[in-house]
Amino acid sequence: MNPDATASTGARAFLLAAEWNPRFDAVMVSWPHAATDWADMMPEVTECYIEMLRAFLANGVRSVVLTPEGGRLRELFRGIPTDLLTVVEVPTNDTWVRDYGPLTSFSDTASPLLADFQFNGWGLKFAADRDNLVNSRLKDSGLITTGMADNLDFVLEGGSVESDGEGTILTTTRCLLSHNRNNLRSKARVEEQLRKRLGATRVLWLDHGALEGDDTDSHVDTLARLVSRDTIAYTECHDPDDIHFEELGRMKQEIAGLRTADGKPYNMIGLPLPDAVYDPDGSRLPATYANFLITPKAVFLPTYAQPRKDRIAADMLSMVFTDRPVVPIDCRALIRQHGSLHCATMQIPSTAIPI
């Protein structure tokens, strides 16, 4: 099954959903285990994931946990309320489910359409054979009960695209034009595929904004996020001595030149760049507040034990999401493997994965 997202559905076409869509009432996470790159810091990352899970459940967010070690996790989760929690046993290479989990599109029909894209370890950088099979295993096991589009002939990671749910997709040239993904080399050819597979009616490109230590070739969810049909929250650097100052300044100029579908400038929310966070080996890590997760119940914000900047980022998002709390989650453990909160999660509708 490889339905064209722009094909007639009897109503309107399926469009890649905006993260703020109220039908996204569940979140999928993939639990760290000793066969992942977390092996050397399992206690720290496990504590981070437990804090994340507790925050989701405390705010009424249904949670689906993928793991190859179901028995161990059920013991670990004793004492955690389970009425909103489902554990699913499935083999994985790593925890970054944002980039291999299913992408959801909606039309105005009752059932969503999930899309399964090829995941090749961010351009053949890391092993991904098990992660690439997660969606098909979930479908074959009966856990996914809605339609799933087979897009395994095309490499696409969830963190590389932002959608307003109305046909606009925001992305970066560094990622989607990467030779080790689809080798399409031109924006026009990529846009054709996004129209076909995700119902895109227009694509907004960012050419600047790379973060040091980013393994993803500039995933847009570390840089700039659509938070409504006319507002973009983005990473902004105010320190001229920071290595990111010039590159993020150019990205800000690019965003200022973008227009909504109505031809108007986007409202711009500049989130502070966290103070530099370093790995024990001395390399800088790609810490960013733009890697937040939107749910109908709350917005979950990655923090880095930087009280002033953590607070500023939370306050700025609170001005955007006035109808729900902004919940901080300490992601210093996550960033050690060059990802953060949004990278570690994937929003899903519980109608597609009943739990």
ABEGO torsion letter per residue (X at the ends): XBBBAABBAGBBBBBBBBAABAABABBBBBBBBAABAAAAAAAAAAAAAAAAAAAAAAAGBBBBBBBABAAAAAAAABGBBAAABBBBBBBBABABAAAABBBBBBBABABBBBBBBBBAGGGGABBAAAAAAAAAAAAAAGABABBBBBAAABBBBAAABBBAGAGBBBBBAAAAABAABAGAGBAAAAAAAAAAAAGBABBBBBABGBBBGBAAGGBAAAABBBABAABBBBBBBABAABAAAAAAAAAAAAAAABBBAAGBBBBBBBBBBBBBBBBAAGBBBBBBAAABBBBAABBBBBBAGBAAAAAAAAAAAAAABAABBBBBBBAAAAAAAGBBAAAABBBBBAAABBX
